[in-house]
Structure formats: C-alpha cells, structure tokens
Amino acid sequence: MTKVSCDEYLSARIRELFGNDSRVSSRRGLGGGCINNAEEYALSGGEKLFVKRNRSSHSGLFAAEAAGLEALAVSGGPRVPGVLGFHDDGTDQILILEFISPGVKGRDFWELFGRQMAILHRAGTDKGFGFDGDNHIGATEQRNGWMPDWLEFFARRRIGFQLELAISRGRMDTGTAGECEKFMSRIPEILIEPEMPSLLHGDLWGGNYMIGDRGEPVLIDPAVYYGHREADLAMTELFGGFKPSFYSAYNEAYPLKSGYRRRRDAYNLYHMLNHLNLFGASYLGSVQAILRRYT
Ligand code: ADP
C-alpha cells in the first residue's frame, strides 16, 4: 500500500469539501505559533483554510489536537474552529481547520468570554478526570487517561509527570526536586476536589484565543482534559491580559469557591514546570517561588 502524503491528503480534502475544481490559489505564513508551521490557504472559490504542519516525531499530535477542539465545541461555549481534517504520513503531520478571519474585540468581548467559559466549565463527564488519550501542552506531552480522584490526578499526571521530566532533563537540582515532592504530598491540604470534572481548555493564556470576525472570542491550540475549572482560571492570570469583566462575568455565571486565590499559584506550578522543561533554567526561580509559598 502506498502512503498518502500530507500534500496529497490536503488536495483530496479540498476537492471533497469544495468540489473537484477547487485549487489552492495562494498560501501565506501566519506568525504567532510557537511550535508548528501555520499557514492561511486561499482557494480558487474564495474560501480560506487554516493549515498547521509539524515535522517532529510527536506522532498523533494533531489527532489529539483535533479531538480536543471537537470536545471543546460545546453549545453556548466559546467559538472553536471546526476540524476539517488531519493526517500523519510518517514524516509530516497536518491539521486543517476552519479559517478564523481575525476581527476586533466587540464591546462585550470580555463579559461574553467569561460567560462562555462558565458554560464550557459546566460541561462534564461521568468518566472522571482526564481525557481519552494523551495530548500536548506546547511541545510537551500531557498524560491523560482517566482517574476518579482530582487531587491524585493533578499530583501524578500533571505535577509528577513534569517533575520527572525536569529531573531527567537535568533542569532541576535535588533540593528543588525534594521541595516539589513535598508539595505533591501536600496537595490534598492545598487544593480541593471540584464539584464535577469540568471540560478545560487546558492552556488558556493570551496567545490561545483569537478574536473572530464578529468580535467574539475563539479558542485555539488547546490541551483539553476534564479537571478542576480553577486550573483554567489560574492560567488566565499567569501571564495576564484577561480583563476584570471576564472574571466578574464568569463568577456571576458560575461562582468560584472561596479560597481560589490561595490555590491559584499551585495550579500554575504545572505551567511553570512546563516552561522550565521547554525553555530552561530561567524558569527555575518562578518554580521555586511557588514552592516556597506552599511548603
Ligand atoms: P502552535 O500550535 O504552533 O502554537 P497555533 O495553533 O497557536 O500554533 O496557531 C498559530 C497562529 O495561527 C495563532 O497565533 C493564530 O494567530 C493563527 N491561527 C490559529 N488557528 C487559526 C485558525 N483556525 N484560523 C486562522 N488563524 C489561526
């Protein structure tokens, strides 16, 4: 059997979606992505596509991203680009998405975003905490599967996994690793079980939403799983940029439990460990600062 290359797959998908005469009339590189090569494809019939390619060895990367985007497409939640196809030819991987024409923020952008995130977080599952299959957060693997206990899931699959990675990559001294282990063992005292497993974007910072053509929020580039909604909210505060009206609208629609502020940085330890693993020692100080707050 001959392998279908990513380019052949893309041409076939274009013909299926837009008719046999449809051709690519131009391609334009899009900046902003940290990991993949992202492009806008304009077609002969005037349609546009968003196409992401990856040449790394992360096989299954885009199948997992597609599954995440499809899970996020909850009625009443933030808009999510439709998945039009994905393919892995053994060398290249490709993800084809509905093209989001960038707009300018509508006047109620942040209120709408807050209300829509509350709706997303009310989408639950009876499977427990996790997701079907692993995915990625940035270029790092994110381990999922399902566990019945949130605190154990967060300790083992989130903090524990990143800690092991940091040790194996030589990013962490033994003293900090010891503090991190102490933090893990104290998670049941630091964090609380949620009211339900919430559907999470998983990597909700300012680079992972877009503004759609009607001025509305659009979620992109997720690291989806079911977990405590405080984890998503915490990340919005890590690098900032989300306006107060986002939080007030969210809280009105789905109030956070008291003590969230004390728990917030514990959730962000996951992202700081991931940054340490991805970008190196400049993040060690941030990791240590969070650990000092809790141990
Ligand atoms: P990466 O996985 O490399 O981080 P992203 O998914 O963040 O890539 O996409 C890179 C950039 O492409 C984004 O910052 C955004 O500006 C743009 N983009 C992402 N998804 C779409 C889309 N569906 N339509 C149009 N532009 C998009």
Boltz pocket constraint, residues with backbone or C-beta under 6 A from the ligand:
constraints:
  - pocket:
      binder: B
      contacts: [[A, 30], [A, 31], [A, 32], [A, 33], [A, 34], [A, 35], [A, 36], [A, 37], [A, 38], [A, 50], [A, 81], [A, 97], [A, 98], [A, 99], [A, 100], [A, 101], [A, 207], [A, 208], [A, 210], [A, 220], [A, 221]]
      max_distance: 6.0
